[in-house]
Amino acid sequence: MPKVQISSPKLRQPNGVFSHATAIEATGRFVFISGMTARRPDGTIAGIGDISEQTRQVCENIKAAVEAAGGTLDDVCRVDVYVRNMEHFETIHKVRAQYFKPPLPASTMVEVTKMTSPDYLIEINAIAVLPK
């Protein structure tokens, strides 16, 4: 059940670590991962004020969740990214590139004014499809 990155000559190529669309045969197990923040397992927040460190912790948290479901980050088909400052776009994608490899998940990124903690700079939720 391979994941396939969809591209079209009618669309501008993505300028980050994502695809415009991702296709996958839906015969596996869907895993819906709630919004992950930079909260470590001990409850502390990683990288307060540091978008790279927070993004790294968020990606590690997504990785832990998908692995607990029996998958890997390669099974992630979609991510939704919420950031406090859209100017962190390039920095966030540099970190994401260390976690997500082609075929890349489809993605949306939006800037928000508030999160559940004023110390959070980023939150990401994900959808994965695990093979049977």
Order of alpha helices (4+ residues) and beta strands (2+ residues): beta-beta-beta-alpha-beta-alpha-beta-beta
